[in-house]
Amino acid sequence: MFLRLLFVLLIALNIAVGAWLLLGQDDVHGRSATDAGVPELHLLSERPATPSSAPAPASSAVSSVAGQGDVTPPSPASTPAAVAPAPAPAQPALPSRPNTYTCMALGPFATQTDMRNARAALTNQAARMRSRQEQTTQTTGWWVYLPGGGTRDKALELGRRLAAANVGEYFIVSSGDQSNTISLGLFKDPANARRRREQVAAAGFPAQMSERTESVPEYWLDVVIADNGHADWRNRVRGVGSHSTGCF
């Protein structure tokens, strides 16, 4: 009895296993493991590689739907509006033409006071000004003379000879580098000095003529004036000359 019951149980177990094998696996009968209407999930590694699709031209899209019922192509109002071109940048204004300048030296002025007055007169005319003082050699006259004999006695003897020849207006220099020299006159005009020398030479004496100079100060005013046609320094400063100089 026990053996018969065990045999029946084994047969039932075999039937259950066979039914499970036939009815419990979906892929055997081609059924999906998901519900109807739900797309089946795939791993990214299981998806086939497909080339990226480019958007179809508008003309193709219109032609593809032209025969499908009442479908109409999109109206121009629904298409994107054309981008208006950006306005051109405004041209920068051209800079005004800069002034050009003339640089001059005015002078020489006789005194510092004259130079200061000229500077005050040009305050509104010149862009820049500077004053300066220079030392210059100035002719003070022309000297006519007879070289001395080297001693006082020889100079006196030469003086007596001049008097005998009716050559007057002379004196003997008694000091300095030209001591014992016979001075025949100091003249401002070189023409007068030459006439005196010729007169003494005609009397038989070797008269000579030389220029006498001294170092004196000169006062100058350097100005920088714009060439705009409005500066007229000549009407404000008179009695002096001018020449070009370096700008500063």
C-alpha positions as CSV (number, residue, x, y, z in Angstrom):
1,M,0.0,0.0,0.0
2,F,2.8,2.4,0.9
3,L,4.7,1.7,-2.3
4,R,1.6,2.3,-4.4
5,L,1.0,5.7,-2.7
6,L,4.6,6.7,-3.3
7,F,4.4,5.7,-7.0
8,V,1.3,7.9,-7.3
9,L,3.0,10.9,-5.7
10,L,6.0,10.6,-8.0
11,I,3.7,10.5,-11.1
12,A,1.9,13.6,-9.8
13,L,5.2,15.4,-9.2
14,N,6.4,14.6,-12.7
15,I,3.1,15.9,-14.1
16,A,3.5,19.1,-12.2
17,V,7.0,19.7,-13.3
18,G,6.1,19.0,-16.9
19,A,3.2,21.5,-16.7
20,W,5.4,24.1,-15.2
21,L,8.0,23.7,-17.9
22,L,5.4,24.0,-20.6
23,L,3.2,26.7,-19.2
24,G,5.4,28.8,-16.9
25,Q,8.0,30.2,-19.4
26,D,6.9,33.1,-21.6
27,D,9.6,32.9,-24.2
28,V,8.6,29.3,-25.1
29,H,5.2,30.5,-26.4
30,G,6.4,33.9,-27.7
31,R,4.5,35.9,-25.1
32,S,5.9,39.2,-23.8
33,A,6.8,39.7,-20.1
34,T,5.2,43.1,-20.1
35,D,1.6,44.2,-20.3
36,A,-0.2,44.8,-23.5
37,G,0.4,48.4,-24.9
38,V,3.5,48.9,-22.8
39,P,6.8,49.1,-24.8
40,E,9.4,46.6,-24.0
41,L,12.5,47.8,-22.2
42,H,15.9,47.2,-23.7
43,L,19.4,47.8,-22.3
44,L,21.5,50.5,-24.0
45,S,24.0,47.9,-24.9
46,E,21.2,45.8,-26.6
47,R,20.1,48.7,-28.9
48,P,21.4,48.6,-32.5
49,A,23.6,51.5,-33.6
50,T,21.7,53.9,-35.9
51,P,23.0,57.0,-37.8
52,S,21.8,60.3,-36.4
53,S,18.9,61.4,-38.4
54,A,19.0,65.0,-39.8
55,P,15.8,67.0,-39.8
56,A,14.0,66.7,-43.1
57,P,13.9,69.9,-45.2
58,A,10.7,71.9,-45.1
59,S,9.9,71.1,-48.7
60,S,10.1,67.3,-48.1
61,A,7.8,67.6,-45.0
62,V,5.3,69.6,-47.0
63,S,5.3,67.1,-49.9
64,S,5.0,64.2,-47.6
65,V,1.9,65.4,-46.0
66,A,0.3,66.9,-49.1
67,G,-1.7,63.8,-49.9
68,Q,-2.9,63.1,-46.3
69,G,-6.5,64.5,-46.0
70,D,-6.9,68.0,-44.8
71,V,-3.3,68.5,-43.7
72,T,-2.0,71.9,-44.9
73,P,1.5,73.3,-44.9
74,P,2.3,75.8,-42.1
75,S,1.5,79.4,-42.8
76,P,4.2,82.0,-43.2
77,A,3.1,83.6,-39.9
78,S,4.1,80.4,-38.0
79,T,7.6,80.3,-39.5
80,P,10.4,82.1,-37.5
81,A,10.8,85.8,-38.4
82,A,13.9,86.8,-40.2
83,V,16.5,88.3,-37.9
84,A,16.9,92.0,-38.7
85,P,20.5,93.1,-39.4
86,A,22.2,94.9,-36.6
87,P,22.6,98.6,-37.2
88,A,26.0,99.7,-38.3
89,P,28.0,101.4,-35.5
90,A,28.1,105.1,-35.7
91,Q,31.3,106.5,-37.1
92,P,33.4,108.4,-34.5
93,A,33.6,112.1,-35.0
94,L,36.9,113.2,-36.6
95,P,39.1,115.1,-34.1
96,S,39.5,118.7,-34.7
97,R,42.8,119.7,-36.3
98,P,45.3,120.6,-33.5
99,N,46.9,124.0,-33.5
100,T,50.4,124.4,-34.8
101,Y,52.7,126.7,-32.9
102,T,55.5,129.1,-33.7
103,C,58.4,129.4,-31.3
104,M,60.3,132.7,-31.3
105,A,62.8,134.7,-29.3
106,L,61.9,138.4,-28.9
107,G,64.7,140.9,-28.0
108,P,67.1,141.9,-27.0
109,F,65.5,144.2,-24.4
110,A,67.5,147.0,-23.0
111,T,66.4,146.4,-19.4
112,Q,64.7,143.8,-17.3
113,T,61.8,146.2,-17.0
114,D,61.2,146.3,-20.7
115,M,61.2,142.5,-20.8
116,R,58.7,142.3,-18.0
117,N,56.4,144.8,-19.7
118,A,56.5,142.7,-22.9
119,R,55.7,139.6,-21.0
120,A,52.7,141.2,-19.5
121,A,51.5,142.4,-22.9
122,L,51.6,138.9,-24.3
123,T,49.9,137.1,-21.5
124,N,46.8,136.4,-23.5
125,Q,48.6,135.8,-26.8
126,A,51.3,133.3,-26.0
127,A,50.7,129.6,-25.0
128,R,54.0,129.6,-23.1
129,M,56.8,132.1,-22.2
130,R,60.1,132.2,-20.5
131,S,62.6,135.0,-19.9
132,R,66.4,134.7,-20.0
133,Q,69.5,136.8,-19.6
134,E,72.6,136.3,-21.7
135,Q,76.0,137.9,-21.7
136,T,77.1,139.4,-25.0
137,T,80.1,141.3,-26.3
138,Q,79.1,144.8,-27.3
139,T,81.2,147.4,-29.1
140,T,81.7,150.5,-27.1
141,G,83.8,152.5,-29.6
142,W,86.9,152.7,-31.8
143,W,90.2,153.7,-30.4
144,V,93.0,155.5,-32.3
145,Y,96.4,155.4,-30.7
146,L,100.2,155.3,-31.2
147,P,102.1,152.4,-29.5
148,G,104.3,153.6,-26.7
149,G,108.1,153.3,-26.6
150,G,107.9,151.1,-23.5
151,T,109.0,153.8,-21.0
152,R,107.6,157.0,-19.7
153,D,110.4,159.0,-21.1
154,K,109.9,157.6,-24.6
155,A,106.2,158.3,-24.4
156,L,106.9,161.9,-23.4
157,E,109.3,162.3,-26.3
158,L,106.7,161.0,-28.8
159,G,104.2,163.5,-27.4
160,R,106.5,166.4,-28.0
161,R,107.0,165.3,-31.6
162,L,103.2,165.2,-32.1
163,A,102.9,168.7,-30.7
164,A,105.6,170.0,-33.1
165,A,103.7,168.4,-36.0
166,N,100.5,170.2,-34.9
167,V,98.8,166.9,-33.9
168,G,96.7,167.9,-30.9
169,E,94.2,166.2,-28.6
170,Y,96.3,163.3,-27.3
171,F,97.3,162.1,-23.9
172,I,99.7,159.5,-22.5
173,V,98.1,156.4,-20.8
174,S,99.7,156.1,-17.4
175,S,98.2,152.8,-16.1
176,G,96.9,149.4,-17.1
177,D,97.9,147.1,-19.9
178,Q,98.3,150.0,-22.3
179,S,100.5,152.2,-20.1
180,N,102.8,154.7,-21.9
181,T,100.6,154.5,-25.1
182,I,99.7,157.7,-26.8
183,S,95.9,157.9,-27.1
184,L,94.6,159.9,-30.0
185,G,90.9,159.6,-29.4
186,L,87.9,157.2,-28.8
187,F,85.1,157.3,-31.3
188,K,81.6,155.8,-31.5
189,D,81.5,156.0,-35.3
190,P,84.2,153.9,-37.0
191,A,84.3,156.4,-39.9
192,N,85.4,159.2,-37.6
193,A,88.0,156.8,-36.2
194,R,89.4,156.1,-39.6
195,R,89.7,159.8,-40.5
196,R,91.6,160.5,-37.3
197,R,94.0,157.7,-38.0
198,E,94.6,158.9,-41.6
199,Q,95.3,162.5,-40.3
200,V,98.0,161.3,-37.9
201,A,99.5,159.0,-40.4
202,A,99.7,161.9,-42.9
203,A,101.8,163.7,-40.3
204,G,104.3,160.9,-40.3
205,F,103.2,158.8,-37.3
206,P,102.1,155.1,-37.5
207,A,98.6,155.5,-35.9
208,Q,96.5,152.4,-35.3
209,M,92.8,151.8,-34.8
210,S,91.2,149.0,-32.7
211,E,87.6,148.1,-31.6
212,R,86.8,148.5,-28.0
213,T,84.3,146.0,-26.5
214,E,82.8,145.1,-23.2
215,S,80.6,142.3,-21.9
216,V,77.0,143.5,-21.3
217,P,73.8,141.6,-20.4
218,E,71.0,141.0,-22.9
219,Y,67.4,140.2,-22.0
220,W,65.3,137.9,-24.2
221,L,61.7,136.6,-24.1
222,D,61.0,133.2,-25.6
223,V,57.4,132.8,-26.6
224,V,55.3,129.9,-28.1
225,I,52.4,131.4,-30.1
226,A,49.6,129.4,-31.8
227,D,49.3,129.8,-35.6
228,N,45.6,130.5,-35.5
229,G,45.6,133.9,-37.0
230,H,44.6,135.7,-33.8
231,A,48.0,136.4,-32.3
232,D,49.6,139.6,-33.3
233,W,52.5,140.2,-31.0
234,R,54.0,143.0,-33.1
235,N,51.2,145.4,-32.2
236,R,51.9,144.7,-28.5
237,V,55.7,144.6,-28.3
238,R,57.6,147.2,-30.3
239,G,61.3,148.2,-30.7
240,V,62.7,144.6,-30.6
241,G,63.5,142.0,-33.2
242,S,62.7,138.3,-33.4
243,H,64.1,135.1,-34.6
244,S,63.0,131.4,-34.6
245,T,64.1,129.3,-31.7
246,G,63.5,125.8,-30.3
247,C,60.1,125.1,-28.8
248,F,59.9,124.3,-25.1
